[in-house]
Amino acid sequence: MGPDRLIGRVGYRFCSNGLREHLHPTSVAIMATGTDAGLLDESEPLQSFMKHLVLRRYGMVFTQKLSRGTNVPVVLVDGYAGRGRYDDGTPASAELLIQAAIAAEPGTTLVELVEPNEEFCDRLEALIDEYEWSSGRTGWGRVSRGKVEDHLPAILARASNKHLFLFLDPGVAGLSFNQIVKLHRRAAGNWPRTEVLLNFNGGLGRRVAANALGSDRDSVLDSVCGGGWWRDSVKQGRAASPDDWEMALQYLVNGYTAKLEQAMQGSMVTAVPVRKRYTNQPVFYLIHTTRSGVGLWEMSDAIARATREWREEHDLREASGQMALFSPLDEVASIDEAKERVRQNLLGLTRQLGTFQLADEAARVLAGALGIVKGSEVGAIARALDDEHQIRLQRDKKPEKYVVQPV
């Protein structure tokens, strides 16, 4: 596969700026309602359970760290907000972002919810009213009726000089490649922070791609991927594995993330496949973009923690006959193997770089272990190497702030 490779059933690839791992999402019709709008189930499906675990943890961390530590306000956007809460009372994406905002200091965080369905917009507004009443705080939430593409300019204007986190879960083909790239160009460098967590649906690499390859007409993938390059990637994947479309989807995802990194200089793109069961092809990929080493570190930690919590939920549901969503951790890459990878990464980076902070080199510290080893476990590995006198460590309350030095 050239510079790209697969490890187990999770896609990892070598990028120009070091080792990194991957995940994606999107969908197929031209409906602007997201997967939280009821497209999947009246209660939370297992694949959404995992997705929301990641969003809950990372949304809270992003908000808390930046609203408290930088004195710069934070804007949280759900571009396909759906109904906000499942019928059984389980929070969906919109409510998770609301909870992150309410947990922050008053006046530091705003929530922007976008949804075209009028009934769902009424439910979203009622949800904001509920939290305004319970918190005694007003003016932090807004519901915009319509498509996110139409409201994005106004949202970006309101988010000027503020940190911005966008969750884009369309359940269909969402924002174009150029629109995603433009989001990251709203500010010079990494300040204020702009990050995106988006859903790239597996159907784009199967049904849509299959139909488009047999036609000379333009495809929605041309817009999503920023050109027609995806055709060659899908064909290469099909040639490598003619019996199914999983490899074609992986080639498409790897190409998409590489194109994003190329277009968004200095960005790190992570992609994680989400499956209904181990033997199935991914339902979607979650893709995260950031220019911050801390952002990559925290997203890896969120995925690792969510995966373990998901395993517990999976075991409960499997006992009642529900299907597996991910392959078992020992099938993907054992935690012990991933920890050993981190250990070797730390030793190798010390020899190569000398002194470095863990967060500054998060991509290379976590190479081969991203989304498997928790941040606290990386810190424990570094402390053990320090105790063994293989490295010198300047410790901090937060492991990502540890400074590694040669002995």
BAKOLKE-75015 format. One record per atom (N, C-alpha, C): x, y, z. Coordinates in steps of 0.2 Angstrom, whole numbers, padded with zeros to 4 digits, always signed. Example, Ala and Ser with C-alpha at 12.3 -4.5 7.8 and 13.67 -1.06 7.14 Angstrom:
% BAKOLKE-75015
+0066-0028+0039 +0062-0022+0039 +0066-0016+0039 +0064-0011+0035 +0068-0005+0036 +0064+0000+0039 
% end
This chain:
% BAKOLKE-75015
+0004-0006+0000 +0000+0000+0000 +0004+0006+0000 +0011+0006-0002 +0015+0012-0002 +0016+0014+0005 +0015+0021+0006 +0016+0024+0013 +0011+0022+0018 +0005+0019+0015 +0000+0018+0020 +0000+0010+0022 -0003+0009+0028 -0003+0002+0029 -0009+0001+0034 -0011-0005+0035 -0016-0007+0040 -0013-0011+0045 -0015-0010+0051 -0013-0014+0057 -0019-0017+0060 -0020-0024+0060 -0026-0027+0062 -0032-0025+0058 -0037-0023+0061 -0043-0020+0058 -0044-0013+0059 -0039-0009+0062 -0039-0002+0062 -0034+0001+0057 -0036+0006+0054 -0031+0009+0049 -0026+0014+0052 -0020+0013+0051 -0015+0017+0053 -0011+0019+0047 -0008+0025+0047 -0003+0026+0041 +0002+0031+0043 +0008+0030+0039 +0013+0035+0040 +0012+0041+0036 +0013+0047+0040 +0012+0053+0037 +0018+0057+0036 +0018+0062+0032 +0025+0065+0031 +0028+0068+0037 +0024+0069+0042 +0026+0072+0049 +0026+0067+0054 +0026+0061+0053 +0027+0056+0058 +0021+0051+0057 +0022+0046+0062 +0017+0041+0062 +0010+0043+0065 +0005+0041+0062 -0002+0043+0064 -0007+0038+0063 -0013+0038+0066 -0018+0034+0065 -0024+0037+0062 -0030+0033+0060 -0035+0036+0056 -0042+0033+0057 -0048+0037+0056 -0055+0036+0056 -0059+0041+0052 -0065+0039+0049 -0069+0043+0045 -0077+0043+0045 -0081+0048+0043 -0088+0047+0042 -0092+0051+0036 -0098+0050+0034 -0102+0053+0030 -0108+0049+0027 -0113+0051+0023 -0118+0046+0021 -0120+0048+0014 -0126+0045+0012 -0128+0045+0005 -0134+0049+0002 -0139+0050+0005 -0144+0054+0002 -0143+0062+0002 -0148+0066-0001 -0147+0073+0000 -0152+0075+0005 -0151+0073+0011 -0155+0075+0017 -0151+0078+0022 -0152+0084+0025 -0148+0087+0029 -0149+0086+0036 -0152+0080+0038 -0153+0078+0045 -0148+0074+0046 -0145+0074+0053 -0140+0070+0055 -0142+0063+0058 -0137+0059+0060 -0139+0053+0062 -0142+0053+0069 -0142+0058+0072 -0146+0059+0078 -0153+0061+0077 -0155+0062+0071 -0161+0064+0069 -0166+0058+0069 -0164+0052+0071 -0168+0047+0071 -0167+0042+0065 -0162+0043+0061 -0161+0039+0055 -0159+0032+0057 -0156+0031+0063 -0153+0025+0065 -0158+0021+0070 -0161+0024+0075 -0165+0020+0079 -0169+0025+0084 -0174+0023+0087 -0177+0027+0092 -0173+0027+0099 -0169+0022+0100 -0164+0023+0106 -0157+0023+0103 -0152+0023+0107 -0146+0024+0105 -0142+0018+0102 -0141+0017+0096 -0138+0011+0093 -0130+0011+0096 -0128+0005+0095 -0121+0004+0098 -0116+0008+0095 -0116+0009+0088 -0111+0013+0085 -0112+0021+0087 -0118+0023+0088 -0119+0030+0091 -0116+0030+0098 -0117+0025+0102 -0115+0025+0109 -0107+0026+0109 -0103+0023+0104 -0096+0024+0104 -0095+0032+0102 -0098+0034+0097 -0097+0040+0094 -0099+0046+0100 -0104+0045+0103 -0106+0050+0108 -0101+0049+0115 -0098+0043+0116 -0093+0043+0121 -0087+0047+0120 -0085+0047+0113 -0079+0051+0111 -0081+0059+0112 -0087+0060+0109 -0089+0067+0109 -0090+0070+0116 -0093+0066+0120 -0094+0068+0127 -0088+0070+0131 -0083+0065+0130 -0077+0066+0134 -0073+0072+0130 -0072+0072+0124 -0068+0077+0121 -0071+0084+0121 -0077+0084+0120 -0081+0091+0120 -0080+0094+0127 -0080+0090+0132 -0079+0093+0139 -0072+0095+0140 -0067+0091+0138 -0060+0093+0139 -0058+0099+0135 -0061+0099+0128 -0059+0105+0124 -0062+0111+0127 -0068+0111+0130 -0071+0117+0133 -0068+0119+0139 -0067+0114+0144 -0064+0116+0150 -0057+0118+0150 -0052+0115+0146 -0045+0117+0145 -0045+0124+0142 -0049+0125+0137 -0048+0132+0133 -0052+0137+0136 -0058+0136+0139 -0061+0142+0142 -0058+0144+0149 -0055+0139+0152 -0052+0141+0158 -0045+0144+0158 -0041+0140+0153 -0034+0141+0153 -0032+0147+0148 -0036+0150+0144 -0034+0154+0139 -0037+0161+0139 -0043+0162+0143 -0047+0168+0143 -0050+0170+0136 -0050+0165+0132 -0053+0166+0126 -0060+0161+0125 -0065+0164+0124 -0072+0161+0124 -0071+0155+0119 -0076+0150+0120 -0076+0144+0116 -0083+0144+0112 -0083+0141+0106 -0090+0140+0103 -0090+0133+0101 -0095+0130+0102 -0097+0123+0101 -0102+0123+0096 -0101+0119+0090 -0106+0119+0085 -0108+0112+0083 -0114+0111+0083 -0117+0104+0080 -0121+0106+0074 -0117+0104+0068 -0120+0106+0062 -0126+0102+0059 -0127+0096+0062 -0133+0092+0060 -0136+0090+0067 -0139+0094+0070 -0141+0093+0078 -0146+0088+0079 -0150+0087+0074 -0156+0082+0075 -0160+0084+0080 -0163+0079+0084 -0167+0081+0089 -0164+0082+0096 -0158+0081+0097 -0154+0083+0103 -0154+0078+0108 -0159+0074+0109 -0160+0069+0114 -0164+0063+0111 -0162+0057+0113 -0166+0051+0111 -0172+0051+0115 -0177+0047+0112 -0184+0046+0115 -0184+0043+0122 -0178+0039+0123 -0178+0036+0130 -0174+0040+0135 -0173+0046+0133 -0169+0051+0137 -0162+0052+0137 -0159+0047+0133 -0152+0047+0132 -0149+0053+0128 -0144+0057+0131 -0142+0063+0127 -0139+0061+0120 -0141+0065+0115 -0138+0064+0108 -0133+0070+0108 -0130+0071+0102 -0124+0075+0101 -0126+0083+0104 -0131+0085+0102 -0133+0092+0104 -0133+0093+0111 -0136+0088+0115 -0137+0089+0122 -0130+0088+0125 -0125+0084+0122 -0119+0083+0125 -0115+0089+0124 -0115+0093+0119 -0112+0100+0118 -0115+0105+0123 -0121+0104+0124 -0125+0109+0129 -0122+0107+0136 -0121+0101+0138 -0119+0099+0144 -0111+0102+0145 -0107+0101+0140 -0101+0104+0140 -0100+0111+0142 -0105+0115+0138 -0105+0122+0139 -0108+0124+0146 -0113+0120+0149 -0115+0122+0156 -0110+0120+0161 -0106+0115+0160 -0100+0114+0164 -0095+0119+0165 -0094+0123+0160 -0089+0128+0159 -0091+0134+0164 -0086+0138+0165 -0088+0145+0168 -0093+0149+0165 -0097+0152+0168 -0102+0156+0165 -0099+0161+0160 -0102+0162+0154 -0100+0167+0150 -0094+0165+0145 -0091+0159+0146 -0085+0157+0142 -0087+0153+0136 -0093+0150+0136 -0094+0145+0130 -0101+0146+0127 -0101+0146+0121 -0108+0147+0117 -0109+0140+0113 -0115+0139+0112 -0117+0133+0108 -0121+0135+0102 -0120+0133+0096 -0123+0134+0090 -0126+0127+0088 -0132+0127+0087 -0136+0121+0085 -0139+0122+0078 -0138+0118+0073 -0141+0119+0066 -0145+0113+0064 -0151+0114+0062 -0155+0108+0060 -0161+0111+0055 -0162+0107+0050 -0167+0109+0045 -0174+0107+0047 -0175+0102+0051 -0181+0099+0053 -0185+0104+0058 -0190+0107+0056 -0194+0111+0061 -0196+0108+0067 -0198+0102+0067 -0200+0099+0073 -0194+0098+0078 -0189+0096+0075 -0183+0095+0079 -0180+0101+0081 -0180+0107+0078 -0178+0113+0080 -0182+0115+0086 -0189+0114+0086 -0193+0115+0092 -0190+0111+0098 -0189+0105+0097 -0186+0101+0102 -0179+0104+0105 -0175+0106+0100 -0169+0109+0102 -0169+0115+0106 -0174+0119+0104 -0175+0125+0108 -0178+0124+0115 -0182+0119+0115 -0185+0117+0122 -0179+0114+0126 -0175+0111+0123 -0169+0108+0127 -0165+0113+0130 -0163+0119+0126 -0160+0124+0128 -0163+0128+0134 -0170+0129+0133 -0174+0132+0138 -0173+0128+0145 -0173+0121+0144 -0173+0117+0150 -0166+0118+0154 -0161+0118+0150 -0154+0119+0153 -0154+0127+0156 -0157+0131+0152 -0156+0138+0155 -0160+0139+0162 -0166+0135+0162 -0170+0136+0168 -0166+0132+0174 -0163+0126+0173 -0159+0123+0178 -0153+0126+0180 -0150+0130+0175 -0143+0133+0177 -0144+0140+0179 -0149+0143+0177 -0150+0150+0179 -0146+0155+0174 -0144+0152+0169 -0139+0156+0164 -0143+0156+0157 -0143+0162+0154 -0146+0162+0148 -0141+0165+0143 -0143+0165+0136 -0139+0168+0131 -0133+0165+0128 -0133+0158+0130 -0127+0154+0128 -0129+0149+0122 -0135+0149+0121 -0137+0144+0116 -0141+0147+0110 -0140+0144+0104 -0144+0147+0098 -0145+0141+0094 -0152+0141+0091 -0154+0136+0086 -0155+0140+0080 -0152+0137+0074 -0152+0140+0068 -0156+0135+0063 -0162+0137+0060 -0166+0133+0056 -0164+0133+0049 -0162+0127+0046 -0159+0127+0040 -0153+0123+0039 -0150+0123+0033 -0144+0119+0032 -0137+0123+0035 -0133+0119+0037 -0127+0121+0040 -0123+0125+0035 -0123+0123+0029 -0119+0127+0024 -0122+0134+0023 -0128+0135+0024 -0131+0142+0024 -0130+0146+0030 -0129+0143+0036 -0128+0147+0042 -0121+0147+0044 -0116+0144+0041 -0109+0144+0043 -0106+0150+0042 -0107+0155+0037 -0104+0161+0037 -0106+0165+0044 -0112+0165+0046 -0114+0169+0051 -0111+0166+0058 -0111+0159+0058 -0108+0156+0064 -0101+0158+0065 -0097+0158+0059 -0090+0159+0059 -0089+0167+0061 -0093+0171+0059 -0093+0178+0061 -0094+0179+0069 -0098+0175+0071 -0100+0176+0079 -0094+0172+0082 -0091+0167+0079 -0085+0164+0082 -0078+0167+0081 -0078+0173+0078 -0072+0177+0077 -0068+0178+0083 -0062+0176+0083 -0057+0177+0089 -0059+0173+0095 -0063+0167+0093 -0065+0162+0099 -0062+0155+0096 -0061+0151+0101 -0060+0144+0100 -0066+0141+0097 -0065+0136+0092 -0071+0134+0088 -0070+0126+0088 -0075+0122+0090 -0076+0115+0089 -0082+0114+0085 -0082+0110+0080 -0087+0109+0076 -0088+0101+0075 -0094+0099+0077 -0096+0092+0076 -0101+0091+0070 -0099+0087+0065 -0102+0087+0059 -0104+0080+0058 -0110+0078+0059 -0113+0071+0058 -0119+0071+0054 -0118+0072+0047 -0124+0072+0043 -0128+0066+0042 -0125+0060+0043 -0129+0054+0040 -0129+0054+0033 -0127+0059+0029 -0127+0060+0022 -0120+0063+0020 -0119+0065+0014 -0114+0069+0012 -0114+0076+0014 -0110+0078+0019 -0110+0084+0022 -0106+0090+0018 -0103+0094+0022 -0099+0099+0020 -0094+0097+0014 -0092+0101+0010 -0087+0099+0005 -0080+0100+0008 -0076+0097+0004 -0069+0097+0006 -0066+0104+0007 -0068+0108+0002 -0066+0115+0002 -0069+0119+0008 -0075+0117+0010 -0078+0120+0016 -0074+0118+0022 -0072+0112+0023 -0069+0110+0029 -0062+0113+0029 -0058+0113+0023 -0052+0117+0023 -0052+0124+0025 -0058+0127+0023 -0059+0134+0024 -0060+0136+0031 -0063+0131+0035 -0064+0132+0042 -0057+0133+0046 -0052+0129+0044 -0046+0129+0047 -0041+0135+0045 -0044+0139+0040 -0040+0144+0038 -0043+0151+0040 -0047+0150+0045 -0051+0156+0048 -0046+0160+0052 -0041+0157+0055 -0036+0160+0059 -0029+0158+0057 -0024+0162+0058 -0017+0160+0057 -0014+0156+0062 -0011+0150+0060 -0008+0146+0064 -0013+0142+0068 -0012+0141+0075 -0016+0137+0079 -0020+0141+0084 -0021+0148+0083 -0024+0152+0088 -0029+0157+0084 -0035+0157+0087 -0038+0153+0091 -0039+0146+0088 -0040+0141+0092 -0040+0134+0090 -0046+0133+0086 -0046+0129+0081 -0051+0127+0076 -0051+0119+0075 -0056+0116+0078 -0056+0108+0077 -0062+0106+0074 -0062+0100+0070 -0068+0097+0068 -0068+0090+0069 -0074+0087+0071 -0075+0080+0072 -0080+0078+0067 -0079+0074+0062 -0084+0073+0057 -0085+0066+0056 -0091+0064+0053 -0093+0058+0051 -0092+0056+0044 -0088+0052+0042 -0088+0050+0035 -0091+0043+0034 -0096+0043+0031 -0100+0037+0030 -0097+0031+0025 -0097+0025+0028 -0094+0020+0023 -0098+0019+0017 -0104+0021+0016 -0108+0021+0010 -0105+0025+0005 -0101+0030+0006 -0098+0034+0001 -0092+0030-0002 -0089+0026+0001 -0084+0022-0002 -0086+0015-0005 -0093+0014-0004 -0096+0008-0007 -0101+0010-0012 -0107+0011-0010 -0113+0012-0015 -0111+0018-0019 -0110+0024-0016 -0109+0030-0020 -0103+0029-0025 -0097+0026-0022 -0091+0025-0027 -0093+0020-0032 -0096+0015-0031 -0098+0010-0036 -0102+0013-0041 -0107+0017-0039 -0111+0020-0045 -0107+0025-0049 -0103+0029-0045 -0100+0034-0049 -0094+0031-0054 -0091+0026-0052 -0086+0023-0056 -0088+0021-0063 -0095+0019-0063 -0098+0017-0069 -0101+0022-0073 -0099+0029-0071 -0102+0034-0075 -0097+0040-0076 -0098+0044-0081 -0094+0050-0082 -0096+0056-0079 -0102+0055-0076 -0105+0061-0073 -0102+0063-0066 -0103+0069-0064 -0100+0072-0058 -0103+0068-0052 -0099+0067-0047 -0102+0063-0041 -0102+0067-0035 -0106+0066-0030 -0105+0070-0024 -0098+0069-0020 -0095+0063-0022 -0088+0062-0019 -0083+0067-0022 -0085+0070-0028 -0080+0075-0031 -0080+0081-0026 -0086+0083-0023 -0086+0088-0019 -0084+0087-0012 -0085+0081-0009 -0083+0079-0003 -0076+0078-0002 -0073+0075-0008 -0066+0074-0008 -0061+0079-0011 -0064+0084-0014 -0060+0090-0016 -0057+0088-0023 -0061+0084-0027 -0059+0083-0034 -0060+0076-0036 -0058+0073-0041 -0059+0067-0044 -0054+0062-0042 -0049+0063-0038 -0043+0059-0036 -0046+0052-0033 -0051+0053-0030 -0054+0047-0026 -0055+0041-0031 -0056+0042-0037 -0058+0037-0042 -0052+0032-0042 -0046+0035-0043 -0040+0030-0043 -0039+0027-0037 -0040+0030-0031 -0039+0027-0024 -0044+0021-0024 -0050+0022-0025 -0055+0017-0025 -0053+0011-0030 -0051+0012-0036 -0049+0007-0040 -0043+0003-0038 -0038+0007-0035 -0033+0003-0032 -0035-0001-0026 -0039+0001-0022 -0042-0003-0016 -0046-0009-0019 -0049-0008-0024 -0053-0014-0027 -0048-0019-0030 -0043-0016-0033 -0038-0021-0036 -0034-0025-0031 -0033-0022-0025 -0030-0025-0020 -0034-0030-0016 -0041-0029-0016 -0045-0034-0013 -0052-0034-0017 -0052-0038-0023 -0058-0038-0027 -0065-0041-0024 -0064-0044-0018 -0070-0048-0016 -0074-0044-0012 -0072-0038-0009 -0076-0033-0005 -0074-0026-0006 -0077-0022-0003 -0076-0015-0004 -0072-0012+0002 -0071-0016+0007 -0067-0013+0013 -0061-0010+0011 -0057-0013+0007 -0050-0010+0006 -0051-0004+0002 -0056-0004-0003 -0057+0002-0007 -0059+0008-0002 -0063+0007+0003 -0065+0012+0008 -0059+0014+0011 -0054+0010+0013 -0048+0012+0017 -0044+0016+0013 -0043+0014+0006 -0039+0018+0002 -0042+0025+0001 -0049+0025+0001 -0052+0032+0000 -0051+0036+0007 -0052+0033+0012 -0051+0037+0019 -0044+0039+0019 -0039+0035+0018 -0032+0037+0018 -0030+0042+0014 -0033+0042+0008 -0032+0048+0003 -0035+0054+0005 -0041+0054+0008 -0045+0059+0011 -0041+0063+0016 -0039+0059+0021 -0035+0062+0027 -0028+0065+0024 -0025+0062+0020 -0019+0064+0017 -0020+0071+0014 -0025+0071+0010 -0027+0077+0006 -0029+0083+0011 -0032+0081+0017 -0034+0086+0022 -0027+0089+0025 -0023+0085+0027 -0017+0087+0030 -0012+0091+0025 -0013+0089+0019 -0009+0093+0014 -0012+0100+0013 -0019+0100+0013 -0022+0107+0012 -0022+0111+0018 -0022+0108+0024 -0022+0112+0030 -0015+0111+0033 -0010+0115+0031 -0003+0114+0033 -0003+0114+0041 +0001+0109+0044 +0002+0109+0051 -0004+0105+0054 -0009+0103+0051 -0014+0099+0054 -0012+0092+0055 -0016+0089+0060 -0015+0082+0061 -0022+0079+0061 -0023+0074+0056 -0029+0071+0055 -0030+0064+0058 -0035+0062+0062 -0035+0056+0065 -0042+0053+0062 -0042+0046+0060 -0048+0043+0057 -0048+0036+0061 -0054+0034+0063 -0056+0028+0067 -0062+0025+0064 -0061+0018+0061 -0067+0015+0059 -0072+0012+0064 -0078+0013+0063 -0083+0011+0067 -0088+0005+0064 -0088-0001+0067 -0091-0006+0064 -0098-0009+0068 -0102-0012+0064 -0108-0015+0068 -0105-0022+0071 -0101-0025+0068 -0098-0031+0070 -0091-0032+0067 -0087-0037+0070 -0080-0037+0068 -0080-0039+0061 -0084-0044+0058 -0083-0046+0051 -0086-0041+0046 -0090-0036+0048 -0093-0031+0044 -0088-0026+0042 -0089-0023+0036 -0086-0017+0034 -0088-0011+0039 -0084-0006+0039 -0086+0000+0044 -0092+0003+0042 -0096+0005+0047 -0102+0009+0046 -0100+0016+0044 -0095+0019+0048 -0093+0025+0046 -0086+0026+0049 -0083+0031+0048 -0076+0033+0051 -0078+0040+0054 -0075+0041+0060 -0074+0047+0064 -0068+0050+0062 -0068+0056+0060 -0062+0060+0058 -0061+0066+0062 -0055+0067+0065 -0054+0073+0069 -0048+0077+0066 -0049+0083+0066 -0043+0087+0063 -0041+0092+0069 -0035+0093+0069 -0032+0098+0074 -0025+0100+0072 -0023+0106+0074 -0016+0108+0073 -0012+0108+0080 -0016+0105+0085 -0013+0106+0092 -0011+0099+0094 -0005+0098+0097 -0002+0092+0099 -0006+0090+0105 -0009+0095+0109 -0013+0093+0115 -0020+0091+0113 -0022+0093+0107 -0028+0091+0104 -0028+0084+0102 -0022+0082+0099 -0021+0075+0097 -0021+0070+0103 -0017+0073+0108 -0016+0069+0114 -0023+0067+0117 -0027+0073+0118 -0033+0072+0121 -0038+0068+0117 -0038+0068+0110 -0043+0064+0106 -0041+0057+0107 -0034+0056+0107 -0032+0049+0108 -0034+0046+0114 -0034+0050+0120 -0036+0048+0126 -0044+0047+0126 -0047+0051+0123 -0055+0050+0123 -0057+0044+0119 -0053+0042+0114 -0055+0036+0110 -0053+0030+0114 -0047+0030+0117 -0045+0024+0121 -0050+0023+0127 -0052+0028+0130 -0057+0028+0136 -0064+0025+0134 -0066+0029+0128 -0072+0027+0125 -0073+0020+0123 -0067+0017+0120 -0067+0010+0117 -0068+0005+0123 -0065+0007+0129 -0065+0002+0134 -0072+0002+0137 -0075+0008+0138 -0082+0009+0140 -0087+0005+0136 -0085+0006+0129 -0089+0003+0124 -0089-0004+0125 -0083-0007+0126 -0083-0014+0127 -0087-0017+0133 -0088-0013+0138 -0092-0015+0144 -0099-0015+0141 -0101-0010+0138 -0108-0010+0135 -0109-0015+0130 -0104-0016+0126 -0105-0021+0121 -0106-0028+0124 -0103-0030+0129 -0103-0036+0132 -0110-0037+0135 -0113-0032+0138 -0120-0032+0140 -0125-0033+0135 -0124-0029+0129 -0129-0030+0124 -0128-0037+0120 -0122-0039+0120 -0121-0045+0116 -0124-0051+0120 -0124-0050+0127 -0127-0055+0131 -0135-0056+0129 -0138-0050+0127 -0145-0050+0125 -0146-0051+0118 -0140-0053+0114 -0141-0055+0107 -0139-0049+0102 -0137-0044+0104 -0135-0038+0100 -0128-0039+0097 -0127-0037+0091 -0121-0038+0087 -0115-0034+0090 -0109-0037+0089 -0103-0033+0091 -0102-0027+0086 -0099-0022+0088 -0098-0016+0084 -0090-0015+0082 -0086-0017+0087 -0079-0016+0085 -0076-0023+0086 -0070-0025+0083 -0067-0031+0085 -0064-0030+0092 -0063-0036+0095 -0060-0035+0102 -0054-0032+0102 -0052-0029+0108 -0045-0025+0108 -0040-0030+0106 -0040-0036+0109 -0034-0041+0107 -0034-0043+0100 -0039-0041+0096 -0039-0043+0089 -0036-0037+0085 -0037-0031+0088 -0035-0025+0085 -0028-0024+0086 -0026-0023+0092 -0019-0022+0095 -0020-0022+0102 -0017-0027+0105 -0017-0027+0113 -0015-0021+0116 -0018-0020+0122 -0016-0014+0126 -0008-0015+0128 -0006-0021+0129 +0001-0022+0131 +0005-0020+0126 +0004-0023+0120 +0008-0021+0114 +0008-0014+0112 +0002-0010+0113 +0002-0003+0112 +0007+0000+0117 +0006-0002+0123 +0011+0001+0128 +0018+0000+0126 +0020-0006+0124 +0027-0007+0122 +0029-0002+0116 +0024-0001+0112 +0025+0003+0106 +0027+0010+0109 +0023+0013+0113 +0024+0019+0116 +0031+0020+0120 +0033+0014+0123 +0039+0014+0127 +0045+0015+0122 +0044+0011+0116 +0050+0011+0111 +0050+0018+0108 +0044+0021+0107 +0043+0028+0104 +0047+0033+0108 +0046+0033+0114 +0049+0037+0119 +0057+0037+0119 +0059+0030+0119 +0066+0029+0118 +0069+0032+0112 +0066+0030+0106 +0068+0032+0100 +0068+0040+0099 +0063+0043+0101 +0062+0050+0101 +0068+0054+0105 +0069+0051+0111 +0074+0054+0115 +0081+0054+0112 +0083+0048+0108 +0089+0047+0105 +0089+0052+0099 +0083+0053+0096 +0083+0057+0090 +0083+0065+0091 +0078+0067+0096 +0077+0074+0097 +0081+0077+0103 +0083+0072+0108 +0085+0075+0114 +0080+0077+0119 +0078+0083+0120 +0073+0086+0124 +0067+0087+0120 +0061+0085+0123 +0055+0087+0120 +0049+0086+0125 +0044+0089+0124 +0038+0089+0128 +0033+0084+0125 +0030+0080+0129 +0026+0074+0126 +0020+0077+0121 +0017+0082+0123 +0011+0085+0119 +0014+0087+0112 +0020+0090+0112 +0023+0093+0106 +0024+0088+0101 +0026+0082+0103 +0027+0076+0099 +0022+0071+0100 +0016+0073+0101 +0010+0068+0102 +0010+0063+0097 +0010+0065+0090 +0009+0060+0085 +0014+0055+0085 +0020+0056+0086 +0026+0051+0086 +0026+0047+0093 +0024+0051+0098 +0024+0047+0105 +0019+0042+0104 +0013+0043+0101 +0007+0039+0101 +0007+0034+0095 +0012+0035+0090 +0012+0031+0084 +0011+0024+0086 +0006+0021+0082 +0005+0013+0083 +0001+0012+0090 -0001+0017+0093 -0005+0016+0100 -0010+0021+0100 -0011+0026+0095 -0016+0031+0096 -0023+0028+0097 -0027+0030+0102 -0034+0028+0103 -0034+0021+0106 -0028+0019+0109 -0028+0012+0112 -0025+0013+0119 -0020+0017+0120 -0017+0019+0126 -0019+0025+0129 -0022+0026+0135 -0024+0032+0138 -0018+0036+0140 -0020+0043+0140 -0014+0048+0142 -0011+0046+0149 -0015+0044+0153 -0012+0043+0160 -0007+0037+0160 -0009+0032+0155 -0004+0026+0154 +0002+0028+0151 +0002+0033+0146 +0008+0036+0143 +0012+0039+0148 +0009+0043+0153 +0013+0046+0158 +0016+0041+0163 +0013+0035+0164 +0016+0030+0168 +0021+0027+0165 +0021+0026+0158 +0027+0023+0155 +0033+0027+0155 +0032+0034+0154 +0037+0039+0154 +0040+0039+0161 +0036+0038+0167 +0039+0038+0173 +0043+0032+0175 +0041+0026+0172 +0044+0020+0173 +0051+0020+0170 +0051+0023+0164 +0058+0024+0160 +0062+0029+0164 +0059+0034+0167 +0063+0038+0171 +0066+0035+0177 +0062+0031+0181 +0064+0027+0186 +0070+0022+0185 +0069+0019+0178 +0074+0015+0176 +0081+0018+0173 +0081+0025+0174 +0086+0029+0172 +0088+0028+0164 +0083+0027+0160 +0083+0027+0153 +0082+0033+0150 +0078+0038+0153 +0077+0044+0151 +0077+0049+0158 +0077+0055+0157 +0076+0060+0162 +0070+0063+0161 +0066+0064+0166 +0059+0067+0165 +0058+0073+0170 +0055+0078+0167 +0053+0084+0171 +0045+0083+0171 +0043+0081+0177 +0036+0079+0178 +0031+0085+0179 +0025+0084+0178 +0020+0089+0179 +0014+0086+0181 +0009+0090+0183 +0002+0086+0185 -0001+0083+0179 +0000+0086+0173 -0003+0083+0167 +0003+0079+0163 +0002+0073+0162 +0007+0069+0158 +0009+0072+0152 +0004+0075+0148 +0006+0078+0142 +0011+0084+0142 +0012+0087+0148 +0016+0092+0149 +0023+0089+0152 +0024+0083+0152 +0030+0080+0154 +0036+0082+0149 +0042+0084+0151 +0047+0085+0147 +0052+0080+0147 +0054+0077+0142 +0058+0071+0142 +0065+0073+0140 +0070+0071+0143 +0077+0073+0141 +0082+0066+0141 +0087+0066+0138 +0091+0061+0138 +0095+0060+0144 +0097+0054+0146 +0101+0053+0153 +0108+0056+0152 
% end
